[in-house]
């Protein structure tokens, strides 16, 4: 019979299940265009209709947090993005974020907004992806998270239709998001024409940032870019 020692428990406490670590250009949010190391954690409790990273839902490899930080360092980039899946579905993600900040990186966290962000290191730039109705997961939005936003944080709305747009426009106004942080509107590729979304934003004079995903333009969304 195997016995779990205190040392084993300590080792387990410092591990995360990782789908991939790769070096590319940031394709969205306020760090768009910067050379960035992406750490993609495995697992997500949501199943958005338009999700483009379903390969991160399962599998992955257990990695020591110290080893993850060492691999990040090997690329010589200033920016690090911790993403998923839903990275906060692994509690030790908070430890990784803290260690990356301690190492002096510009750290961003891409999270669905369905899980509590109140314990995220305040040095991390949170990119909160609020789910619009057409995602099929809008009921999972944790609205209390908006109270933990800082001026450098961003709220992302991925929109597939006019109904999604109207919903997002109302959320921005109701919660005065432009005064809290940076709201960003993006079209779902193949569902909403980028020019149509841009026209709606201009027509309604919304205080939001329009964005297209740079990595899809450059690499056609091939994993690892």
N, CA, C and O of each residue as an XYZ file, in Angstrom:
900
protein
N       0.855     -1.201      0.000
C       0.000      0.000      0.000
C       0.881      1.237      0.000
O       1.815      1.337      0.796
N       0.593      2.173     -0.880
C       1.376      3.406     -0.948
C       0.902      4.391      0.105
O      -0.282      4.443      0.438
N       1.831      5.164      0.620
C       1.525      6.158      1.642
C       1.908      7.529      1.121
O       3.025      7.717      0.638
N       1.008      8.482      1.210
C       1.291      9.856      0.787
C       1.996     10.583      1.923
O       1.430     10.757      3.002
N       3.224     11.004      1.681
C       3.989     11.718      2.699
C       3.700     13.197      2.629
O       3.086     13.680      1.678
N       4.155     13.924      3.659
C       3.990     15.387      3.670
C       4.710     15.999      2.484
O       4.240     16.969      1.889
N       5.881     15.410      2.140
C       6.641     15.937      1.000
C       5.862     15.745     -0.296
O       5.819     16.631     -1.150
N       5.233     14.545     -0.428
C       4.430     14.306     -1.624
C       3.294     15.297     -1.716
O       3.012     15.830     -2.789
N       2.635     15.547     -0.582
C       1.513     16.488     -0.574
C       1.969     17.875     -0.954
O       1.271     18.598     -1.664
N       3.163     18.251     -0.470
C       3.694     19.564     -0.804
C       3.990     19.690     -2.281
O       3.736     20.727     -2.895
N       4.550     18.584     -2.867
C       4.846     18.602     -4.287
C       3.561     18.752     -5.098
O       3.501     19.540     -6.042
N       2.526     17.982     -4.719
C       1.257     18.048     -5.431
C       0.674     19.448     -5.370
O       0.072     19.922     -6.333
N       0.854     20.108     -4.230
C       0.279     21.442     -4.049
C       0.922     22.469     -4.964
O       0.377     23.557     -5.152
N       2.083     22.137     -5.540
C       2.778     23.091     -6.396
C       2.735     22.684     -7.865
O       3.584     23.097     -8.655
N       1.736     21.866     -8.227
C       1.612     21.427     -9.615
C       0.321     21.957    -10.245
O      -0.669     22.224     -9.565
N       0.374     22.095    -11.561
C      -0.803     22.463    -12.347
C      -0.869     21.564    -13.574
O       0.158     21.111    -14.078
N      -2.085     21.311    -14.050
C      -2.234     20.557    -15.282
C      -2.215     21.550    -16.448
O      -3.046     22.455    -16.526
N      -1.255     21.362    -17.344
C      -0.992     22.311    -18.423
C      -1.296     21.677    -19.777
O      -0.841     20.569    -20.063
N      -2.058     22.374    -20.603
C      -2.310     21.924    -21.976
C      -1.146     22.293    -22.883
O      -0.708     21.472    -23.689
N      -0.639     23.518    -22.763
C       0.481     23.947    -23.610
C       1.083     25.226    -23.063
O       0.420     26.009    -22.383
N       2.339     25.416    -23.371
C       3.047     26.675    -23.145
C       3.673     27.044    -24.483
O       4.396     26.242    -25.075
N       3.402     28.243    -24.957
C       3.954     28.625    -26.260
C       4.243     30.122    -26.303
O       3.769     30.899    -25.474
N       5.034     30.489    -27.296
C       5.570     31.842    -27.456
C       5.023     32.403    -28.760
O       5.212     31.808    -29.821
N       4.345     33.546    -28.689
C       3.728     34.111    -29.884
C       3.532     35.609    -29.673
O       4.173     36.212    -28.813
N       2.649     36.197    -30.457
C       2.216     37.575    -30.253
C       0.852     37.562    -29.588
O       0.000     36.741    -29.924
N       0.645     38.469    -28.646
C      -0.677     38.593    -28.031
C      -1.670     39.037    -29.100
O      -1.434     40.018    -29.805
N      -2.771     38.318    -29.217
C      -3.711     38.584    -30.286
C      -4.879     39.462    -29.922
O      -5.672     39.823    -30.792
N      -5.011     39.823    -28.637
C      -6.159     40.630    -28.241
C      -5.874     41.356    -26.933
O      -4.785     41.253    -26.367
N      -6.878     42.092    -26.468
C      -6.803     42.883    -25.230
C      -5.798     44.022    -25.378
O      -5.341     44.310    -26.484
N      -5.456     44.667    -24.271
C      -4.645     45.880    -24.376
C      -3.182     45.595    -24.685
O      -2.439     46.507    -25.047
N      -2.754     44.337    -24.546
C      -1.360     43.977    -24.854
C      -1.219     43.428    -26.259
O      -0.208     42.798    -26.571
N      -2.203     43.649    -27.111
C      -2.179     43.108    -28.469
C      -0.897     43.512    -29.197
O      -0.468     44.665    -29.157
N      -0.305     42.520    -29.863
C       0.908     42.778    -30.638
C       2.198     42.551    -29.892
O       3.248     42.420    -30.521
N       2.162     42.499    -28.556
C       3.386     42.281    -27.790
C       3.777     40.805    -27.833
O       2.922     39.922    -27.775
N       5.070     40.557    -27.935
C       5.579     39.191    -27.823
C       5.237     38.662    -26.434
O       5.537     39.305    -25.428
N       4.614     37.500    -26.384
C       4.016     37.013    -25.137
C       4.217     35.507    -25.001
O       4.191     34.774    -25.990
N       4.417     35.057    -23.764
C       4.399     33.627    -23.471
C       3.015     33.282    -22.932
O       2.532     33.905    -21.986
N       2.385     32.286    -23.543
C       1.056     31.847    -23.142
C       1.164     30.551    -22.359
O       1.798     29.594    -22.804
N       0.545     30.528    -21.198
C       0.463     29.318    -20.376
C      -1.005     28.916    -20.350
O      -1.827     29.569    -19.708
N      -1.328     27.824    -21.061
C      -2.725     27.394    -21.167
C      -2.991     26.246    -20.201
O      -2.476     25.140    -20.368
N      -3.806     26.532    -19.185
C      -4.162     25.522    -18.212
C      -5.288     24.644    -18.742
O      -6.102     25.078    -19.556
N      -5.320     23.416    -18.273
C      -6.312     22.436    -18.707
C      -7.571     22.527    -17.852
O      -7.500     22.744    -16.643
N      -8.728     22.356    -18.499
C      -9.992     22.270    -17.781
C     -10.830     23.525    -17.900
O     -10.308     24.640    -17.909
N     -12.152     23.328    -17.994
C     -13.098     24.444    -18.034
C     -14.484     23.921    -17.684
O     -14.916     22.912    -18.241
N     -15.191     24.588    -16.769
C     -16.542     24.149    -16.421
C     -17.605     24.649    -17.393
O     -18.762     24.241    -17.294
N     -17.239     25.525    -18.332
C     -18.205     26.072    -19.285
C     -18.097     25.348    -20.625
O     -17.090     24.707    -20.926
N     -19.150     25.464    -21.410
C     -19.160     24.883    -22.749
C     -19.799     25.881    -23.722
O     -20.905     25.661    -24.216
N     -19.100     26.960    -23.981
C     -19.612     27.991    -24.881
C     -19.757     27.423    -26.294
O     -18.910     26.662    -26.761
N     -20.831     27.802    -26.953
C     -21.140     27.277    -28.285
C     -20.003     27.539    -29.260
O     -19.682     26.681    -30.081
N     -19.386     28.729    -29.175
C     -18.382     29.127    -30.167
C     -16.944     28.910    -29.697
O     -16.016     29.431    -30.315
N     -16.740     28.157    -28.621
C     -15.392     27.993    -28.050
C     -14.406     27.489    -29.103
O     -14.705     26.565    -29.859
N     -13.217     28.116    -29.139
C     -12.190     27.713    -30.099
C     -10.994     27.045    -29.425
O      -9.952     26.857    -30.054
N     -11.138     26.683    -28.145
C     -10.047     25.975    -27.456
C     -10.585     24.745    -26.729
O     -10.193     24.470    -25.595
N     -11.466     24.018    -27.371
C     -12.050     22.829    -26.740
C     -10.993     21.768    -26.441
O     -11.194     20.918    -25.574
N      -9.872     21.815    -27.155
C      -8.805     20.843    -26.904
C      -8.206     20.993    -25.513
O      -7.499     20.100    -25.046
N      -8.478     22.110    -24.845
C      -7.935     22.323    -23.499
C      -8.858     21.815    -22.395
O      -8.524     21.926    -21.215
N     -10.008     21.261    -22.759
C     -10.953     20.808    -21.738
C     -10.426     19.607    -20.953
O     -10.692     19.480    -19.758
N      -9.687     18.735    -21.617
C      -9.255     17.479    -21.003
C      -7.782     17.220    -21.311
O      -7.179     17.884    -22.154
N      -7.232     16.257    -20.620
C      -5.847     15.859    -20.879
C      -4.864     16.756    -20.168
O      -4.995     17.014    -18.972
N      -3.883     17.230    -20.903
C      -2.859     18.072    -20.303
C      -1.799     17.253    -19.584
O      -1.861     16.025    -19.530
N      -0.838     17.959    -19.041
C       0.294     17.329    -18.352
C       0.536     18.049    -17.031
O       0.548     19.279    -16.974
N       0.728     17.269    -15.972
C       1.045     17.888    -14.681
C       2.450     18.460    -14.724
O       3.402     17.771    -15.092
N       2.572     19.732    -14.343
C       3.872     20.407    -14.334
C       4.077     21.115    -13.011
O       3.146     21.709    -12.467
N       5.290     21.055    -12.492
C       5.634     21.813    -11.295
C       5.600     23.309    -11.628
O       6.035     23.718    -12.705
N       5.090     24.108    -10.716
C       4.994     25.545    -10.966
C       6.372     26.151    -11.198
O       6.517     27.023    -12.055
N       7.380     25.715    -10.464
C       8.736     26.229    -10.681
C       9.218     25.931    -12.100
O       9.896     26.754    -12.714
N       8.865     24.747    -12.620
C       9.262     24.384    -13.980
C       8.527     25.244    -15.015
O       9.097     25.619    -16.039
N       7.265     25.551    -14.737
C       6.489     26.406    -15.639
C       7.133     27.787    -15.718
O       7.316     28.337    -16.804
N       7.472     28.336    -14.558
C       8.089     29.666    -14.517
C       9.438     29.646    -15.231
O       9.797     30.608    -15.910
N      10.186     28.554    -15.077
C      11.486     28.446    -15.752
C      11.310     28.401    -17.268
O      12.085     29.021    -17.996
N      10.296     27.672    -17.756
C      10.071     27.623    -19.206
C       9.648     28.992    -19.731
O      10.082     29.410    -20.805
N       8.808     29.684    -18.980
C       8.421     31.043    -19.371
C       9.663     31.913    -19.541
O       9.782     32.660    -20.512
N      10.581     31.809    -18.590
C      11.798     32.628    -18.625
C      12.652     32.336    -19.852
O      13.365     33.214    -20.336
N      12.583     31.107    -20.355
C      13.456     30.708    -21.465
C      13.152     31.465    -22.753
O      13.991     31.504    -23.652
N      11.971     32.068    -22.861
C      11.597     32.775    -24.084
C      12.010     34.246    -24.072
O      11.995     34.897    -25.116
N      12.377     34.775    -22.909
C      12.868     36.146    -22.849
C      11.836     37.209    -23.176
O      12.188     38.283    -23.664
N      10.555     36.924    -22.910
C       9.485     37.897    -23.158
C       9.089     38.593    -21.862
O       9.235     38.036    -20.774
N       8.593     39.808    -21.990
C       8.169     40.568    -20.804
C       6.729     40.259    -20.421
O       6.354     40.372    -19.254
N       5.923     39.871    -21.404
C       4.497     39.636    -21.177
C       4.206     38.144    -21.062
O       4.736     37.332    -21.819
N       3.353     37.801    -20.100
C       2.895     36.425    -19.906
C       1.376     36.454    -19.790
O       0.813     37.277    -19.069
N       0.723     35.550    -20.506
C      -0.733     35.429    -20.445
C      -1.096     34.040    -19.937
O      -0.736     33.035    -20.551
N      -1.804     33.985    -18.824
C      -2.295     32.713    -18.277
C      -3.740     32.562    -18.732
O      -4.588     33.406    -18.445
N      -4.005     31.474    -19.443
C      -5.287     31.312    -20.108
C      -5.757     29.873    -19.990
O      -5.181     29.091    -19.233
N      -6.807     29.515    -20.736
C      -7.338     28.162    -20.676
C      -8.055     27.822    -21.972
O      -7.642     28.272    -23.041
N      -9.124     27.035    -21.893
C      -9.897     26.659    -20.755
C     -10.253     27.812    -19.830
O     -10.306     28.980    -20.214
N     -10.487     27.420    -18.619
C     -10.718     28.383    -17.542
C      -9.629     28.177    -16.502
O      -9.715     27.254    -15.692
N      -8.596     29.032    -16.513
C      -7.451     28.804    -15.626
C      -7.812     28.772    -14.149
O      -7.185     28.041    -13.382
N      -8.804     29.546    -13.731
C      -9.156     29.582    -12.307
C      -9.883     28.328    -11.850
O     -10.177     28.188    -10.663
N     -10.182     27.407    -12.774
C     -10.766     26.140    -12.345
C      -9.737     25.287    -11.611
O     -10.092     24.317    -10.942
N      -8.456     25.651    -11.738
C      -7.405     25.042    -10.927
C      -6.978     26.062     -9.872
O      -6.445     27.120    -10.207
N      -7.209     25.747     -8.616
C      -6.983     26.719     -7.549
C      -5.539     27.195     -7.482
O      -5.274     28.338     -7.110
N      -4.602     26.316     -7.843
C      -3.193     26.704     -7.750
C      -2.777     27.665     -8.857
O      -1.628     28.103     -8.904
N      -3.702     27.991     -9.740
C      -3.444     29.066    -10.706
C      -3.061     30.348     -9.982
O      -2.223     31.107    -10.469
N      -3.664     30.597     -8.827
C      -3.361     31.808     -8.056
C      -1.892     31.850     -7.642
O      -1.282     32.918     -7.600
N      -1.332     30.680     -7.339
C       0.083     30.596     -6.964
C       0.962     30.931     -8.162
O       1.934     31.675     -8.040
N       0.615     30.378     -9.319
C       1.379     30.667    -10.537
C       1.348     32.154    -10.854
O       2.384     32.741    -11.168
N       0.184     32.764    -10.776
C       0.072     34.190    -11.066
C       0.960     35.013    -10.138
O       1.640     35.941    -10.576
N       0.949     34.669     -8.873
C       1.760     35.407     -7.900
C       3.246     35.252     -8.199
O       3.999     36.225     -8.145
N       3.669     34.031     -8.515
C       5.091     33.806     -8.786
C       5.543     34.527    -10.062
O       6.658     35.045    -10.124
N       4.675     34.558    -11.073
C       5.031     35.280    -12.302
C       5.157     36.781    -12.038
O       6.053     37.439    -12.568
N       4.257     37.312    -11.218
C       4.358     38.730    -10.853
C       5.632     38.992    -10.063
O       6.324     39.982    -10.300
N       5.942     38.104     -9.125
C       7.158     38.266     -8.321
C       8.409     38.248     -9.194
O       9.417     38.870     -8.860
N       8.333     37.526    -10.320
C       9.482     37.437    -11.228
C       9.594     38.656    -12.136
O      10.538     38.760    -12.918
N       8.638     39.580    -12.040
C       8.743     40.846    -12.757
C       8.051     40.900    -14.109
O       8.255     41.851    -14.864
N       7.236     39.901    -14.432
C       6.545     39.904    -15.721
C       5.304     40.794    -15.702
O       4.727     41.067    -14.650
N       4.913     41.238    -16.896
C       3.598     41.844    -17.093
C       2.629     40.683    -17.307
O       2.662     40.029    -18.350
N       1.780     40.430    -16.336
C       0.971     39.217    -16.332
C      -0.495     39.558    -16.576
O      -1.054     40.454    -15.945
N      -1.109     38.817    -17.513
C      -2.548     38.934    -17.722
C      -3.198     37.575    -17.502
O      -2.574     36.529    -17.684
N      -4.456     37.617    -17.109
C      -5.249     36.412    -16.860
C      -6.502     36.474    -17.700
O      -7.288     37.412    -17.570
N      -6.704     35.489    -18.563
C      -7.930     35.398    -19.343
C      -8.875     34.438    -18.637
O      -8.602     33.241    -18.546
N      -9.987     34.965    -18.137
C     -10.927     34.170    -17.354
C     -12.350     34.423    -17.832
O     -12.671     35.509    -18.316
N     -13.188     33.419    -17.693
C     -14.556     33.515    -18.187
C     -15.410     34.491    -17.390
O     -16.405     35.007    -17.900
N     -15.031     34.746    -16.151
C     -15.884     35.567    -15.298
C     -16.904     34.750    -14.538
O     -17.702     35.301    -13.780
N     -16.888     33.434    -14.733
C     -17.821     32.563    -14.021
C     -17.297     32.170    -12.643
O     -18.064     31.722    -11.790
N     -15.994     32.338    -12.423
C     -15.373     31.970    -11.155
C     -14.855     33.214    -10.447
O     -14.553     34.227    -11.079
N     -14.758     33.123     -9.143
C     -14.386     34.254     -8.289
C     -12.983     34.764     -8.621
O     -12.030     33.986     -8.656
N     -12.858     36.068     -8.866
C     -11.543     36.663     -9.156
C     -11.010     37.488     -7.986
O      -9.978     38.146     -8.111
N     -11.698     37.456     -6.868
C     -11.341     38.351     -5.755
C      -9.965     38.055     -5.171
O      -9.347     38.938     -4.577
N      -9.475     36.823     -5.330
C      -8.182     36.457     -4.755
C      -7.032     36.549     -5.748
O      -5.896     36.219     -5.407
N      -7.307     36.992     -6.966
C      -6.245     37.143     -7.964
C      -5.296     38.261     -7.543
O      -5.736     39.331     -7.122
N      -4.008     38.012     -7.658
C      -3.000     39.012     -7.306
C      -3.344     40.341     -7.977
O      -3.594     40.370     -9.182
N      -3.363     41.442     -7.222
C      -3.750     42.739     -7.798
C      -2.790     43.251     -8.866
O      -3.127     44.187     -9.591
N      -1.615     42.665     -8.979
C      -0.667     43.068    -10.021
C      -1.032     42.471    -11.380
O      -0.490     42.890    -12.403
N      -1.934     41.510    -11.399
C      -2.345     40.839    -12.631
C      -3.421     41.647    -13.334
O      -4.342     42.152    -12.692
N      -3.309     41.774    -14.654
C      -4.365     42.399    -15.443
C      -5.397     41.334    -15.795
O      -5.103     40.386    -16.524
N      -6.576     41.493    -15.284
C      -7.643     40.521    -15.535
C      -8.370     40.864    -16.835
O      -8.745     42.013    -17.064
N      -8.561     39.854    -17.678
C      -9.378     39.995    -18.884
C     -10.604     39.108    -18.661
O     -10.549     37.889    -18.823
N     -11.691     39.742    -18.293
C     -12.909     39.045    -17.877
C     -13.831     38.883    -19.080
O     -14.291     39.870    -19.653
N     -14.096     37.658    -19.455
C     -14.881     37.360    -20.659
C     -16.333     37.091    -20.246
O     -16.708     35.946    -19.992
N     -17.143     38.147    -20.182
C     -18.550     37.966    -19.847
C     -19.268     37.287    -21.006
O     -19.083     37.654    -22.166
N     -20.082     36.300    -20.681
C     -20.709     35.469    -21.701
C     -22.053     36.047    -22.126
O     -22.960     36.218    -21.312
N     -22.161     36.343    -23.420
C     -23.414     36.844    -23.993
C     -24.386     35.680    -24.203
O     -23.971     34.522    -24.189
N     -25.673     35.975    -24.398
C     -26.685     34.910    -24.493
C     -26.393     33.836    -25.528
O     -26.619     32.656    -25.262
N     -25.890     34.217    -26.714
C     -25.679     33.216    -27.756
C     -24.551     32.240    -27.430
O     -24.394     31.230    -28.117
N     -23.775     32.523    -26.405
C     -22.726     31.582    -25.994
C     -23.323     30.336    -25.359
O     -22.689     29.282    -25.318
N     -24.552     30.466    -24.863
C     -25.184     29.373    -24.140
C     -24.795     29.304    -22.678
O     -25.246     28.413    -21.959
N     -23.960     30.239    -22.224
C     -23.454     30.191    -20.848
C     -23.636     31.511    -20.093
O     -22.958     31.739    -19.092
N     -24.530     32.374    -20.551
C     -24.680     33.677    -19.899
C     -25.180     33.561    -18.464
O     -24.943     34.456    -17.652
N     -25.865     32.477    -18.147
C     -26.350     32.293    -16.779
C     -25.208     32.053    -15.795
O     -25.404     32.138    -14.582
N     -24.017     31.753    -16.312
C     -22.870     31.461    -15.443
C     -22.082     32.712    -15.066
O     -21.168     32.636    -14.244
N     -22.420     33.865    -15.653
C     -21.681     35.086    -15.325
C     -21.790     35.376    -13.831
O     -22.878     35.359    -13.256
N     -20.641     35.640    -13.218
C     -20.589     35.976    -11.790
C     -20.474     37.498    -11.689
O     -19.382     38.060    -11.768
N     -21.622     38.148    -11.513
C     -21.660     39.604    -11.579
C     -20.888     40.271    -10.448
O     -20.440     41.408    -10.590
N     -20.731     39.571     -9.325
C     -19.960     40.134     -8.211
C     -18.514     40.392     -8.608
O     -17.838     41.203     -7.975
N     -18.028     39.716     -9.648
C     -16.649     39.942    -10.095
C     -16.413     41.372    -10.550
O     -15.289     41.867    -10.467
N     -17.448     42.040    -11.027
C     -17.272     43.412    -11.504
C     -16.799     44.338    -10.396
O     -16.159     45.354    -10.666
N     -17.108     43.996     -9.154
C     -16.679     44.826     -8.033
C     -15.175     44.723     -7.777
O     -14.609     45.534     -7.045
N     -14.541     43.735     -8.375
C     -13.105     43.526     -8.149
C     -12.257     43.969     -9.335
O     -11.067     43.661     -9.402
N     -12.866     44.687    -10.264
C     -12.121     45.176    -11.413
C     -11.311     46.420    -11.061
O     -11.737     47.244    -10.252
N     -10.150     46.541    -11.674
C      -9.283     47.702    -11.515
C      -9.167     48.418    -12.862
O      -9.519     47.848    -13.895
N      -8.680     49.654    -12.861
C      -8.626     50.417    -14.114
C      -7.859     49.734    -15.246
O      -8.183     49.949    -16.414
N      -6.848     48.914    -14.929
C      -6.069     48.237    -15.971
C      -6.713     46.944    -16.448
O      -6.220     46.321    -17.389
N      -7.798     46.534    -15.818
C      -8.482     45.311    -16.225
C      -9.345     45.557    -17.456
O      -9.604     46.699    -17.837
N      -9.784     44.464    -18.067
C     -10.612     44.560    -19.272
C     -11.791     43.599    -19.162
O     -11.673     42.517    -18.588
N     -12.924     44.005    -19.718
C     -14.079     43.109    -19.829
C     -14.330     42.878    -21.307
O     -14.557     43.817    -22.070
N     -14.285     41.614    -21.696
C     -14.418     41.243    -23.103
C     -15.809     40.663    -23.355
O     -16.298     39.828    -22.593
N     -16.429     41.118    -24.431
C     -17.713     40.582    -24.875
C     -17.511     39.979    -26.259
O     -17.182     40.697    -27.204
N     -17.701     38.679    -26.390
C     -17.614     38.001    -27.681
C     -19.041     37.834    -28.194
O     -19.857     37.158    -27.569
N     -19.334     38.451    -29.330
C     -20.720     38.636    -29.769
C     -20.987     37.923    -31.084
O     -20.203     38.003    -32.030
N     -22.131     37.212    -31.119
C     -22.466     36.417    -32.300
C     -23.664     36.953    -33.068
O     -23.975     36.444    -34.144
N     -24.351     37.974    -32.541
C     -25.595     38.428    -33.176
C     -25.954     39.825    -32.690
O     -25.310     40.371    -31.794
N     -26.990     40.394    -33.296
C     -27.496     41.685    -32.842
C     -28.040     41.573    -31.414
O     -27.882     42.499    -30.619
N     -28.673     40.453    -31.088
C     -29.188     40.269    -29.731
C     -28.050     40.285    -28.716
O     -28.179     40.882    -27.647
N     -26.934     39.633    -29.045
C     -25.752     39.673    -28.173
C     -25.259     41.099    -28.011
O     -24.934     41.531    -26.906
N     -25.205     41.829    -29.120
C     -24.730     43.217    -29.079
C     -25.617     44.071    -28.177
O     -25.109     44.820    -27.342
N     -26.926     43.966    -28.334
C     -27.846     44.759    -27.508
C     -27.669     44.425    -26.034
O     -27.689     45.309    -25.178
N     -27.497     43.142    -25.747
C     -27.270     42.709    -24.359
C     -25.981     43.326    -23.805
O     -25.976     43.864    -22.698
N     -24.900     43.248    -24.569
C     -23.609     43.778    -24.113
C     -23.656     45.288    -23.948
O     -23.110     45.826    -22.984
N     -24.305     45.976    -24.883
C     -24.449     47.429    -24.782
C     -25.153     47.803    -23.485
O     -24.762     48.767    -22.827
N     -26.192     47.050    -23.105
C     -26.935     47.331    -21.882
C     -26.104     47.031    -20.636
O     -26.193     47.747    -19.638
N     -25.300     45.975    -20.698
C     -24.436     45.646    -19.556
C     -23.418     46.752    -19.325
O     -23.187     47.162    -18.187
N     -22.812     47.234    -20.401
C     -21.824     48.318    -20.282
C     -22.454     49.542    -19.636
O     -21.845     50.171    -18.770
N     -23.671     49.884    -20.051
C     -24.346     51.066    -19.506
C     -24.803     50.844    -18.075
O     -24.591     51.706    -17.221
N     -25.421     49.712    -17.797
C     -25.983     49.436    -16.472
C     -24.908     49.416    -15.393
O     -25.119     49.913    -14.287
N     -23.750     48.835    -15.723
C     -22.671     48.694    -14.744
C     -21.592     49.758    -14.897
O     -20.558     49.698    -14.231
N     -21.828     50.729    -15.772
C     -20.874     51.822    -15.984
C     -19.456     51.286    -16.171
O     -18.509     51.763    -15.545
N     -19.330     50.297    -17.035
C     -18.053     49.604    -17.182
C     -16.945     50.499    -17.706
O     -15.786     50.324    -17.332
N     -17.278     51.453    -18.564
C     -16.241     52.314    -19.126
C     -15.551     53.147    -18.057
O     -14.413     53.577    -18.241
N     -16.232     53.375    -16.944
C     -15.624     54.124    -15.844
C     -14.790     53.222    -14.932
O     -13.974     53.707    -14.147
N     -14.997     51.927    -15.038
C     -14.289     50.970    -14.176
C     -13.015     50.435    -14.824
O     -11.994     50.260    -14.159
N     -13.091     50.176    -16.142
C     -12.012     49.460    -16.819
C     -12.179     49.655    -18.330
O     -12.802     50.625    -18.762
N     -11.632     48.745    -19.126
C     -11.756     48.828    -20.579
C     -12.733     47.762    -21.089
O     -12.415     46.575    -21.028
N     -13.918     48.152    -21.592
C     -14.802     47.180    -22.225
C     -14.375     46.955    -23.677
O     -13.998     47.899    -24.372
N     -14.437     45.703    -24.127
C     -14.018     45.360    -25.480
C     -15.085     44.488    -26.142
O     -15.596     43.551    -25.530
N     -15.412     44.799    -27.379
C     -16.381     44.027    -28.153
C     -15.654     43.317    -29.291
O     -14.877     43.932    -30.021
N     -15.912     42.018    -29.437
C     -15.325     41.221    -30.517
C     -16.413     40.408    -31.205
O     -17.335     39.939    -30.539
N     -16.329     40.227    -32.527
C     -17.294     39.381    -33.227
C     -16.868     37.922    -33.218
O     -15.679     37.612    -33.287
N     -17.848     37.030    -33.133
C     -17.568     35.605    -33.309
C     -17.293     35.363    -34.784
O     -18.120     35.682    -35.638
N     -16.140     34.804    -35.077
C     -15.753     34.565    -36.461
C     -16.775     33.655    -37.146
O     -17.095     32.578    -36.643
N     -17.278     34.099    -38.291
C     -18.232     33.310    -39.045
C     -19.683     33.504    -38.643
O     -20.584     32.978    -39.297
N     -19.919     34.257    -37.570
C     -21.297     34.494    -37.113
C     -21.714     35.950    -37.231
O     -22.851     36.248    -37.599
N     -20.794     36.859    -36.920
C     -21.088     38.292    -36.974
C     -19.981     38.986    -37.760
O     -18.805     38.876    -37.414
N     -20.357     39.695    -38.810
C     -19.364     40.373    -39.639
C     -18.684     41.483    -38.852
O     -19.369     42.295    -38.230
N     -17.365     41.540    -38.862
C     -16.662     42.585    -38.118
C     -17.129     43.988    -38.474
O     -17.298     44.827    -37.590
N     -17.340     44.253    -39.770
C     -17.765     45.594    -40.175
C     -19.132     45.934    -39.594
O     -19.382     47.084    -39.234
N     -20.018     44.947    -39.500
C     -21.341     45.195    -38.929
C     -21.235     45.599    -37.464
O     -21.884     46.546    -37.020
N     -20.406     44.867    -36.721
C     -20.217     45.215    -35.315
C     -19.602     46.600    -35.185
O     -20.026     47.383    -34.335
N     -18.619     46.913    -36.006
C     -17.990     48.234    -35.963
C     -19.007     49.335    -36.232
O     -19.002     50.368    -35.562
N     -19.885     49.114    -37.218
C     -20.907     50.112    -37.537
C     -21.855     50.338    -36.367
O     -22.214     51.478    -36.074
N     -22.259     49.276    -35.702
C     -23.156     49.412    -34.549
C     -22.497     50.224    -33.431
O     -23.135     51.081    -32.820
N     -21.215     49.948    -33.171
C     -20.501     50.665    -32.108
C     -20.426     52.157    -32.422
O     -20.659     52.999    -31.554
N     -20.098     52.471    -33.673
C     -19.994     53.875    -34.069
C     -21.367     54.544    -34.032
O     -21.494     55.666    -33.540
N     -22.380     53.876    -34.540
C     -23.728     54.444    -34.577
C     -24.236     54.751    -33.167
O     -24.869     55.782    -32.941
N     -23.957     53.854    -32.228
C     -24.433     54.041    -30.856
C     -23.455     54.830    -29.989
O     -23.728     55.097    -28.819
N     -22.316     55.199    -30.569
C     -21.297     55.989    -29.851
C     -20.912     55.336    -28.537
O     -20.851     55.994    -27.498
N     -20.657     54.059    -28.587
C     -20.362     53.324    -27.358
C     -18.935     53.588    -26.873
O     -18.022     53.745    -27.684
N     -18.744     53.637    -25.557
C     -17.398     53.819    -24.988
C     -16.697     52.472    -24.823
O     -16.295     52.089    -23.725
N     -16.562     51.760    -25.956
C     -15.950     50.440    -25.923
C     -14.876     50.364    -26.990
O     -14.843     51.171    -27.919
N     -13.995     49.379    -26.844
C     -12.924     49.163    -27.812
C     -13.293     47.977    -28.699
O     -13.558     46.881    -28.204
N     -13.310     48.201    -29.999
C     -13.540     47.127    -30.959
C     -12.236     46.366    -31.140
O     -11.165     46.969    -31.202
N     -12.324     45.039    -31.225
C     -11.103     44.288    -31.477
C     -11.365     43.064    -32.340
O     -12.414     42.426    -32.243
N     -10.399     42.753    -33.178
C     -10.326     41.496    -33.905
C      -9.160     40.703    -33.334
O      -8.193     41.281    -32.837
N      -9.251     39.406    -33.402
C      -8.194     38.555    -32.852
C      -7.048     38.447    -33.859
O      -7.173     37.822    -34.912
N      -5.940     39.070    -33.504
C      -4.791     39.158    -34.404
C      -4.261     37.782    -34.786
O      -3.844     37.576    -35.926
N      -4.273     36.843    -33.851
C      -3.719     35.526    -34.136
C      -4.531     34.786    -35.202
O      -3.985     33.974    -35.949
N      -5.839     35.068    -35.273
C      -6.648     34.426    -36.313
C      -6.356     35.020    -37.681
O      -6.442     34.331    -38.697
N      -6.011     36.296    -37.702
C      -5.659     36.943    -38.966
C      -4.297     36.453    -39.464
O      -4.112     36.212    -40.657
N      -3.349     36.310    -38.535
C      -1.998     35.939    -38.926
C      -1.817     34.447    -39.168
O      -1.156     34.042    -40.124
N      -2.417     33.621    -38.284
C      -2.142     32.181    -38.332
C      -3.396     31.315    -38.477
O      -3.328     30.095    -38.326
N      -4.526     31.935    -38.767
C      -5.765     31.186    -38.961
C      -6.094     30.309    -37.756
O      -6.663     29.226    -37.894
N      -5.722     30.803    -36.561
C      -6.074     30.155    -35.301
C      -5.499     28.751    -35.158
O      -6.115     27.890    -34.530
N      -4.332     28.515    -35.731
C      -3.645     27.237    -35.538
C      -3.174     27.159    -34.096
O      -2.549     28.106    -33.619
N      -3.452     26.043    -33.360
C      -2.990     25.925    -31.973
C      -1.485     26.150    -31.861
O      -0.712     25.738    -32.727
N      -1.090     26.812    -30.776
C       0.328     27.083    -30.572
C       0.784     28.390    -31.128
O       1.982     28.670    -31.148
N      -0.170     29.231    -31.598
C       0.174     30.571    -32.111
C      -0.676     31.616    -31.391
O      -0.551     32.810    -31.667
